[in-house]
């Protein structure tokens, strides 16, 4: 990562240089320390700078303060911060600095209690309609073409944000309708077949954006940023929120559905389709979905299966044959 990109967002302070050295160390090991990890490191760095004197020291009191779970914070977010804080402390100690290393047993066992937003089919249609009506902007000359295409790819393939953002022209086979995802999370590579309608749409998108964006080779991003490079996750998130706002999603509590909620939505709808319309059982559908979305463990996929409000009525219908077969009828003699 270039120096100006690495230091972007890190305010001046006693610990800033230490945190930047740690960041370069992690990336030098070939680890994907980017996106939300850098954002979390910035938060830790800011807290440390506020409490530091002239010498970078991570005391036990400060470490435990940073590690505490904030109000309305997901447990997974807290554990990520603790993990990064622990690694930073280990790095500081290895560099001869004083730092308290939070023990492994500091928090309770992770409990997956998060509930994502599952978009209904009508909501998906509304979101895509708003994206289709985005206006051209000179400051972001490709965004009115990129957003409708990338959102359809999210909803149609269940990709992670990083997977969609880093798709290159050579990764998209518009003849056979297949995406190639290389070394994503857990270094898993996979082929992702697309529907015929999505493939046809991306062919038109390729032609439209080709008129505006002079591609420089097969490594060119499929969904380019205004500068022509890989679109930043923050930019994509903000654009997604603006589309949600135009589609009528309110954010009274200050939160919008996340980009990752489209992945949850894809898995939920795929599971409902496979077990409903196609008639597959749970043990057949799960491994297929897990392989498609790039999970290394079926348990990871099971965590994505949430029952949305609009499917609650199916519980009674699905359970009636089982209840009728297992529960005997009781009669009373009068």
C-alpha positions as CSV (number, residue, x, y, z in Angstrom):
1,X,0.0,0.0,0.0
2,X,1.5,3.4,-0.9
3,X,2.5,5.6,2.0
4,X,-0.1,8.2,1.4
5,X,-2.8,5.5,1.3
6,X,-1.5,3.8,4.5
7,X,-1.5,7.0,6.5
8,X,-4.9,8.3,5.2
9,X,-7.2,8.9,8.2
10,X,-4.5,8.3,10.9
11,X,-4.3,11.5,12.9
12,X,-1.0,12.7,14.2
13,X,-0.1,11.4,17.7
14,X,2.4,9.5,19.8
15,X,1.2,6.1,18.6
16,X,0.4,6.9,15.0
17,X,3.9,5.9,13.7
18,X,3.7,2.6,15.7
19,X,0.3,1.8,14.3
20,X,1.5,2.5,10.7
21,X,4.5,0.3,11.2
22,X,2.3,-2.4,12.5
23,X,0.0,-2.0,9.4
24,X,2.9,-2.3,7.0
25,X,4.2,-5.3,9.0
26,X,0.9,-7.1,8.6
27,X,0.6,-6.4,4.9
28,X,4.2,-7.3,4.4
29,X,3.3,-10.8,5.7
30,X,0.8,-11.0,2.8
31,X,-2.3,-10.7,5.1
32,X,-5.4,-8.9,3.8
33,X,-5.3,-6.2,6.4
34,X,-7.6,-3.7,4.8
35,X,-11.1,-2.2,4.8
36,X,-12.7,-2.7,8.2
37,X,-9.4,-3.9,9.8
38,X,-7.8,-0.6,8.9
39,X,-10.8,1.3,10.2
40,X,-10.6,-0.6,13.5
41,X,-6.9,0.1,13.8
42,X,-7.6,3.8,13.2
43,X,-10.0,3.7,16.1
44,X,-7.5,2.0,18.4
45,X,-4.8,4.5,17.3
46,X,-7.1,7.4,18.1
47,X,-7.9,6.1,21.6
48,X,-4.2,5.4,22.3
49,X,-3.1,8.9,21.1
50,X,-5.8,10.5,23.4
51,X,-4.4,8.7,26.5
52,X,-0.6,8.8,25.7
53,X,2.1,11.1,26.8
54,X,5.3,11.3,24.8
55,X,6.1,7.6,24.9
56,X,4.0,4.9,23.2
57,X,2.9,2.6,26.0
58,X,-0.2,0.4,26.1
59,X,-1.1,0.0,29.7
60,X,-3.5,-2.6,31.0
61,X,-6.0,0.0,32.0
62,X,-6.0,1.6,28.5
63,X,-6.1,-1.8,26.7
64,X,-9.1,-3.0,28.7
65,X,-10.9,0.3,28.2
66,X,-10.4,0.0,24.4
67,X,-11.6,-3.6,24.5
68,X,-14.9,-2.9,26.3
69,X,-18.0,-3.6,24.3
70,X,-19.7,-0.4,23.3
71,X,-23.5,0.3,23.4
72,X,-25.4,-1.4,20.6
73,X,-22.1,-2.9,19.3
74,X,-22.2,-6.4,17.7
75,X,-20.1,-8.9,19.6
76,X,-18.2,-9.8,16.4
77,X,-17.1,-6.1,16.1
78,X,-15.8,-6.1,19.6
79,X,-13.9,-9.4,19.1
80,X,-12.3,-8.0,15.9
81,X,-11.1,-4.9,17.8
82,X,-9.7,-7.1,20.7
83,X,-8.0,-9.4,18.2
84,X,-6.3,-6.4,16.4
85,X,-5.5,-4.8,19.8
86,X,-3.9,-8.0,21.0
87,X,-1.8,-8.3,17.8
88,X,-0.7,-4.7,18.0
89,X,0.4,-5.2,21.6
90,X,2.4,-8.3,20.6
91,X,4.0,-6.3,17.9
92,X,4.9,-3.5,20.3
93,X,6.4,-5.9,22.8
94,X,8.5,-7.5,20.0
95,X,9.8,-4.0,19.2
96,X,10.9,-3.5,22.8
97,X,7.9,-1.3,23.9
98,X,5.7,-1.7,26.9
99,X,2.3,-3.1,26.1
100,X,-0.3,-5.1,27.9
101,X,-1.4,-8.2,25.8
102,X,-5.0,-9.0,26.4
103,X,-5.3,-12.7,27.3
104,X,-7.2,-15.1,25.0
105,X,-9.9,-15.8,27.6
106,X,-10.8,-12.1,28.0
107,X,-14.3,-12.4,26.5
108,X,-16.9,-15.0,26.6
109,X,-17.3,-17.5,23.8
110,X,-18.7,-15.9,20.7
111,X,-22.5,-16.0,20.4
112,X,-23.9,-15.3,17.0
113,X,-26.8,-13.1,17.9
114,X,-26.7,-10.7,14.9
115,X,-29.8,-10.3,12.8
116,X,-29.2,-9.0,9.3
117,X,-31.7,-7.2,7.1
118,X,-33.3,-9.5,4.6
119,X,-34.6,-7.7,1.6
120,X,-37.9,-8.9,0.1
121,X,-38.2,-9.4,-3.7
122,X,-40.3,-6.2,-4.0
123,X,-37.6,-4.2,-2.0
124,X,-34.9,-5.6,-4.3
125,X,-36.9,-4.5,-7.3
126,X,-37.4,-1.0,-5.8
127,X,-33.6,-0.7,-5.0
128,X,-32.6,-1.7,-8.6
129,X,-35.2,0.7,-10.0
130,X,-33.7,3.6,-8.1
131,X,-30.2,2.6,-9.1
132,X,-31.3,2.5,-12.7
133,X,-32.4,6.1,-12.5
134,X,-29.1,7.5,-11.1
135,X,-28.0,10.6,-12.9
136,X,-24.7,11.1,-14.5
137,X,-22.2,13.1,-12.4
138,X,-18.9,14.6,-13.8
139,X,-17.2,13.9,-10.5
140,X,-18.2,10.2,-10.7
141,X,-18.6,9.6,-14.4
142,X,-19.1,5.9,-14.3
143,X,-21.2,5.5,-11.1
144,X,-24.6,5.7,-12.8
145,X,-23.6,2.7,-14.8
146,X,-21.6,0.9,-12.1
147,X,-24.2,0.9,-9.3
148,X,-27.0,-0.8,-11.2
149,X,-24.6,-3.5,-12.4
150,X,-22.8,-4.1,-9.1
151,X,-26.0,-4.2,-7.1
152,X,-27.5,-6.8,-9.5
153,X,-24.3,-8.8,-9.1
154,X,-24.6,-8.7,-5.3
155,X,-28.3,-9.7,-5.3
156,X,-27.8,-12.3,-8.1
157,X,-24.6,-14.0,-6.9
158,X,-24.3,-13.3,-3.2
159,X,-20.7,-12.0,-3.5
160,X,-18.8,-10.4,-0.6
161,X,-18.1,-6.7,-1.1
162,X,-14.3,-7.3,-1.6
163,X,-15.1,-10.0,-4.2
164,X,-17.3,-7.7,-6.3
165,X,-15.0,-4.7,-6.0
166,X,-11.9,-6.6,-7.1
167,X,-13.5,-8.4,-10.1
168,X,-11.4,-7.8,-13.2
169,X,-12.5,-7.9,-16.8
170,X,-10.6,-11.3,-17.1
171,X,-12.6,-12.7,-14.2
172,X,-16.0,-12.2,-16.0
173,X,-16.9,-14.7,-18.7
174,X,-19.9,-13.1,-20.4
175,X,-20.0,-15.9,-23.0
176,X,-20.6,-18.7,-20.5
177,X,-21.9,-16.6,-17.7
178,X,-19.3,-17.4,-15.1
179,X,-17.4,-15.3,-12.6
180,X,-14.0,-16.4,-11.3
181,X,-13.3,-15.5,-7.7
182,X,-9.6,-15.9,-6.9
183,X,-8.2,-16.4,-3.4
184,X,-11.0,-14.7,-1.5
185,X,-11.6,-15.3,2.2
186,X,-9.6,-18.2,3.6
187,X,-7.8,-18.2,0.2
188,X,-10.8,-20.0,-1.3
189,X,-11.1,-19.7,-5.1
190,X,-14.3,-20.7,-6.9
191,X,-16.4,-20.3,-10.1
192,X,-19.7,-18.5,-9.7
193,X,-22.3,-19.2,-12.4
194,X,-24.6,-16.4,-13.2
195,X,-28.3,-16.4,-14.3
196,X,-29.0,-15.8,-18.0
197,X,-30.7,-12.5,-17.2
198,X,-27.7,-11.2,-15.1
199,X,-25.3,-12.3,-17.8
200,X,-27.3,-10.5,-20.5
201,X,-27.4,-7.4,-18.3
202,X,-23.7,-7.4,-17.8
203,X,-23.1,-7.7,-21.5
204,X,-25.0,-4.5,-22.1
205,X,-23.2,-2.9,-19.1
206,X,-19.9,-3.9,-20.6
207,X,-20.8,-2.2,-23.9
208,X,-22.2,0.9,-22.2
209,X,-19.2,1.5,-19.9
210,X,-16.8,0.7,-22.7
211,X,-17.9,3.8,-24.5
212,X,-17.0,6.0,-21.5
213,X,-14.1,4.1,-19.9
214,X,-11.1,3.2,-22.0
215,X,-10.0,-0.1,-20.6
216,X,-6.3,-0.6,-20.3
217,X,-6.2,-4.4,-20.3
218,X,-7.7,-7.6,-18.9
219,X,-6.8,-6.6,-15.3
220,X,-9.0,-3.5,-15.5
221,X,-11.7,-3.5,-12.7
222,X,-15.1,-4.6,-13.9
223,X,-16.7,-2.0,-11.7
224,X,-14.2,0.9,-11.8
225,X,-13.9,3.8,-9.4
226,X,-13.9,7.4,-10.7
227,X,-10.2,7.2,-11.1
228,X,-10.4,3.9,-13.0
229,X,-9.1,1.7,-10.2
230,X,-10.8,-0.6,-7.7
231,X,-13.8,1.2,-6.1
232,X,-13.3,1.8,-2.4
233,X,-15.5,-0.1,0.1
234,X,-16.5,3.2,1.8
235,X,-17.5,4.8,-1.5
236,X,-19.6,1.8,-2.5
237,X,-21.2,1.7,1.0
238,X,-22.1,5.4,0.8
239,X,-23.5,5.1,-2.7
240,X,-25.6,2.1,-1.6
241,X,-27.0,4.1,1.3
242,X,-28.0,6.9,-1.0
243,X,-29.8,4.4,-3.3
244,X,-31.6,3.0,-0.2
245,X,-32.6,6.5,0.9
246,X,-34.2,7.1,-2.6
247,X,-35.9,3.7,-2.4
248,X,-37.7,4.8,0.8
249,X,-35.6,3.1,3.5
250,X,-35.6,5.1,6.6
251,X,-32.6,5.3,9.0
252,X,-34.2,6.8,12.1
253,X,-31.7,5.0,14.4
254,X,-28.8,6.1,12.2
255,X,-28.3,2.8,10.5
256,X,-29.1,1.5,7.0
257,X,-29.0,-2.1,5.8
258,X,-25.4,-3.1,5.0
259,X,-23.8,-4.2,1.7
260,X,-23.3,-7.6,3.3
261,X,-27.0,-7.9,3.9
262,X,-27.4,-8.5,0.2
263,X,-25.2,-11.6,0.6
264,X,-27.5,-12.7,3.5
265,X,-30.5,-12.0,1.3
266,X,-29.1,-14.1,-1.6
267,X,-28.5,-17.1,0.7
268,X,-31.9,-16.9,2.3
269,X,-33.8,-16.6,-1.0
270,X,-31.6,-19.4,-2.6
271,X,-32.3,-21.7,0.4
272,X,-36.1,-20.9,0.2
273,X,-36.1,-21.6,-3.6
274,X,-34.1,-24.9,-3.3
275,X,-36.1,-26.3,-0.4
276,X,-39.4,-24.9,-1.7
277,X,-39.8,-24.8,-5.4
278,X,-37.1,-27.4,-6.2
279,X,-38.0,-29.7,-3.3
280,X,-34.5,-30.3,-2.0
281,X,-34.0,-31.3,1.6
282,X,-31.9,-29.3,4.1
283,X,-28.8,-31.6,3.8
284,X,-28.8,-31.4,0.1
285,X,-29.3,-27.7,-0.3
286,X,-26.8,-26.5,2.4
287,X,-23.6,-27.9,0.8
288,X,-24.6,-26.6,-2.6
289,X,-25.1,-23.1,-1.3
290,X,-21.9,-23.3,0.8
291,X,-19.8,-24.2,-2.2
292,X,-21.5,-21.5,-4.4
293,X,-20.8,-18.6,-1.9
294,X,-17.3,-19.8,-0.9
295,X,-17.8,-21.1,2.6
296,X,-15.3,-23.7,3.8
297,X,-17.8,-25.1,6.4
298,X,-21.5,-25.7,6.1
299,X,-21.9,-24.3,9.6
300,X,-20.9,-20.9,8.2
301,X,-23.8,-21.1,5.7
302,X,-26.2,-22.2,8.4
303,X,-25.6,-18.9,10.2
304,X,-26.8,-17.1,7.1
305,X,-30.1,-18.8,7.1
306,X,-32.5,-16.5,8.7
307,X,-36.3,-16.7,8.5
308,X,-37.6,-13.4,7.2
309,X,-40.9,-12.0,8.2
310,X,-42.4,-12.7,4.7
311,X,-41.8,-16.5,5.1
312,X,-43.3,-17.0,8.6
313,X,-46.5,-18.3,7.1
314,X,-44.7,-21.2,5.6
315,X,-43.9,-22.7,9.0
316,X,-47.4,-24.1,9.5
317,X,-47.7,-25.4,6.0
318,X,-44.3,-27.1,6.1
319,X,-44.9,-28.5,9.6
320,X,-48.4,-29.9,9.2
321,X,-47.5,-33.2,7.5
322,X,-44.9,-33.9,10.2
323,X,-47.3,-33.1,13.0
324,X,-50.1,-35.2,11.5
325,X,-47.8,-38.2,11.1
326,X,-46.1,-38.0,14.5
327,X,-48.8,-36.8,16.9
328,X,-51.7,-39.2,17.4
329,X,-55.3,-38.0,17.6
330,X,-56.7,-38.2,21.0
331,X,-60.4,-39.1,21.5
332,X,-62.4,-39.2,24.7
333,X,-65.2,-41.5,25.6
334,X,-68.2,-39.7,26.7
